[in-house]
């Protein structure tokens, strides 16, 4: 086991702004002293999320004053442990915790997920996989035989929503913006792929699915949100898991025409719009994580990672490249979950 250095680097929010690069800076700190129930994880990989911009802008915690750490998820190995920790040194683990954009993470043993091996493809199962798994089961109340629309279906969480809906026994429609993403969605089992650069989502839904869509797994906002609302089936559920179209500008509003007619639309269809935010479902995280890991290990679930393969600044490596990775997410060129190797 490599010796832990006396100092380590981490990414900190220094200024509240939606410009992630401007908001953050790397700082150096001393290695922490561990409590008896804590471990120190050497991060090998960290995950990039659309919400990183919201966090650096202070949207989730408006009263937060910089500086504060940033990053939601990491994967690595245990290199130090407290006196009452049962986990062995060298154990691969994954975790979700604020401040993950760091070389070394201090965290309670109970808050990490042991992994069978150090494999970067486990990382997407955290924020992205858990969001899909819990949102579809607990918030959407997904049932076998239903029709499901997944927007941004080739993205970090969309890839899992597609697969988990198929495993449940549903007909799945997925949206994307490129031929390469369409190919991935077909590989994942998507029944109808809609490249919205070539086809109008609303037109396709109204023509091919006249009875409507039972569940919409929505993370984009704007026109995607509008099309989902207008094409809900009787008793349909639209689950908002994000609003990426408004993250860069900080604007979080849907089209006014849709919003003004929303009560009438929902009332006439006995339909609903439901919000989902992963931190509000802590009680489901451990069990769902174990289910996802089992599905992956048994090859029933695929996990696609992107380290900047379509970016001129990739592959992403080191804390210095995290801002590049966040920018890359908003180019819509990424396929699967964006990760950075440390």
N, C-alpha and C positions, 0 to 999 in steps of 0.2 A: 504494500500500500504506500503510495507516494506521500511524502511529508507535506503537511498543509503549510503554505507560506504564512508569514506573519501579517501580510497585508493582501487585500484582494480588491478588484475593481467591480463597480456596479453602476448601473444607469439610474440617474435621479432626475425627477422633474424639478426644474429650477424656476420655471415660469409657466403660468396657466395660459395655454393657447392651443387651438386646434391644429397648429403646425407642430407636429410631433418632433421634428428635427430641431426646431427652435426652442421647444419646451424642455428638452432633455440635454443632459451633459453627463459625461463619465467622471466619477470621483473615486478616489482610493480610500479605503478604510481598513481598520485593524480587524484581524480575525477575531470572531466573537468567543466569549466564554459560554459554554453550553450549560443549560440547566440539566438536572438529573434525567429528565424525560425527553431531552432534545437530541437531535442528530444534526450533523453538518453534511450537506450534500454537495458534491462537486458536480456542477451542471455540465452535462455534455451537449444538451440541446435545450432550446427554449422555443416556445410557440408564439406566433404572431396572430393577433386578433384584431378585428375591425374596431373593437372597443378600446384598444390602446389609445386611440385618438381622444375618445371621450374622457378617459381617465386622466390623460395628461392635460386636458383642458379643465379638469375639476368638475366635470358635469355630474359624476356619480356622487362625489362628496364635495359639494360647493363650499363648505366651510374649511376644507383642507388648505393649509398654507404651505407653499414650497419652502424648503426642499422636502420631497418624499419619494420613496422608491416606486418603481413602475414594473409592469410585467405580471402576467397572470399564471403562467404554467412553466414547469421545467421537468427535465428528466436527467438523471445522473446516478451516481453511486455514493453510498455512505462512506465517508472518510474519517469521521470522528463521531463519538456517541457519548451520551451522559451515563452516569453510573447505574441508572435503572432502565436503560434501554436494552431490550432483548434482541433486537435486530443485529445481525453480524456486519462487521466492516466489509465493504466490497459489495454489499447487496444492492442491486439495481432497483431504483424506485422512481416513481413519478409523483408529482404533487401539483396542487393548485393553491396559490397563495400570492398575495400582493408582494411585489418586490422580486419577482422571479428573474428579472433581467440583471443577473449578477453571476460572478464566477463561482461563488459558494453561497449556499442557502442554509440558514439556520432555521430549523422547523421542528415542531413536536413530532415524535415518532407516530402518534396516532393519526396524524394528518397526511401521511404519505401512503401511497399504494405500492406494495411490493410487486416487482415484475419478475417473470421467469428468466429474462435475459435483458441485456442492454441493447435495445433495438429502437431506433428512432421512430419506427412506425407505430409504436405504442403511444407516442406523444399526442397525435391527433385524437386519441380516444378520450382525452381529458375534456377540456372546455368544449371542443367541437362535438365529440361523440356523446358526451353526457348531455349536452344541450339537446341534441337530436333525440336521444333515447328517452330522456325524462319528459321533454316537451310533447313528444308524440304519445307517450303512454299516459302521463298524468294530466296534461293540459288539453291536448286534442282528444283524449279518450279514443284513440284510433282502434278501429275494429276490422276484422277480416272482411274482405270483399268491398271495401270502400275505395273511392277514387281520391288520390292524393296529388296535389300540385306542390312541387318544391321549387322555389325560386332560387337563383344562384346555386343550382343543384350540383355543379362541379366544384364548388368551393369547399372550404374546410369542414363546415358542418353539413352542407347540403349533401355531400357524398354519403354521409351516414344516414341522413333522413331518407334518401332514396333506398338504400339497402335495407334499413330496418323496416320501412314500409313494405318492401317486397317480402321480407321474411315473415311479416305479419299476414301476408296474403292479399295485398292490395294492388290495384292498378295505379301505376305511378307515372306522372307527367313531370318532366324536368326542364327548366329553362337554362340556357347558356348563351355565350356570345361568339364562340369559335368552333371550327370543325374539330379541332383536337379535343375540346371539352365535350362536344357531342359524341365523339368516339368513346371517351371515358364513360359517359353516362350509359351508353349502350352496353358497354362491358359490365357496368354495375347492375344491369337488368332493367333500366328505365324502359317503360313500355312506349312512351311517346316523348321524343326529344324535340324541343322548340328552340331553335336558334333565333333569338329575338332580333338579331340583325337582319334576318332574312324573312321572318314571319311575324305577323302581329299577334301577340299572345291573346288578346281579347277576342280577335276574330277566330282564331283556331279553337279556343274554348267554346265559344258560342255555337260554332258550326259542328265540331266533332263531339262535344259533350253537352248536348242541349238540356240534359237533366241537371247539369251543374256538377260541381266538385264538392266532395264531402269535407275534405280537410285541405287547407292551404297552409303550408309551412313557409312563412314569409319573412325575408331578411333584407329586402331591398328598399321597399317604400316606393313612393311616386306612382308611376304608371303600373308597376307590378302589383302594388297594393290595390290600386283601382280595379285592375282586371280581375284580381282575386275576389274582391267584394262583389263585383257585378255578376260573377259566374259561380257564386256559392249555390249549392244544392239546398233543398229543404233540410233544415236542421244542420246545415253546414257550419263548420268552425274554421275561422281564420286565426292562426296563431302568429302573433308578431314576436319574432325572436331578435329582431334588429331593424335598423333603418339606415343602411349604409349609404344610401343616396344623399342623406343629409349630414353625415358625419364630418365631412371636410369643411362644410360651410357653417355647421352648427344649427342649420335649419331642420326642424323636425315636424314638418307639416305635410299632409297629403293634399292631393288636388282638392280645391274648394268645392267643386261640383260634387265629387264623391262624398266629401264630408257632410255637405248640406243634405244629401239624400240618404245618408247612412241609416238614420233611424227607420225610415220607411222601408229600405231594402232589407234590413235585419228583421223588422217586424213581419213583413210579408212572407219571409222564408223561415221564420222561427230560427234564424241563424244567430251567430255570435262572433265577436272579435275578442280574442283573449291574449293578454300579454304574458310573456315568459321571460324571466331573468333568473339565471342559474343560481345565484347566491340565495334566492328565496326557496330553494329546494334541497337544502343541505341534507335532510333526512333520507333522501333517495340516492345520494351520490355514491356511497360505498357499494351498495348492492348493485346499482346499475353499472358501475365501473367493473365489477367482477364479471357481470354478464357480458359486457363488451369485450373484455380480455379473453374470456372463454370462447366467444364467437370468433375472435381473431385467431387465436391459437389453433382452433379447429378448422380454420380456413373457410368459415361461413361468412366472414366479414373482411373486406379489403380496406386497407388504410393507405391512402396516397399522400405522399409528402412532396413538397416543392421547396428546394433550397435556392431558388432563383434561376431555374433552368431557362426561363424565357426573359431574363433580365440581363442587361449588359453589365450590371454590377455584381452579378452572381458568380460563383456560389457564395451564399452569405456565411461569413465566418467571423466570429469575434463580436464583442459588444459594439464595436465601431460600425458594424454593418446592420444593426437593428433598425436604424432610421431608414436605410435603403430598403430593408425588407418591408417596413410599414408602408413606404411609398409604393412599393411594388404591388402590394395588396390592392391599392386603389387604381392601378393601371388596368385591372380586370384581365391581366395576362396569366395570372397564376392558375395552376391546376392542382386541386387538393389543398392540403394544409401547408401553409408557409412556415418553415422552421429555420432557425439559425443555429449553427454549430459553434460551440464555445471551446 
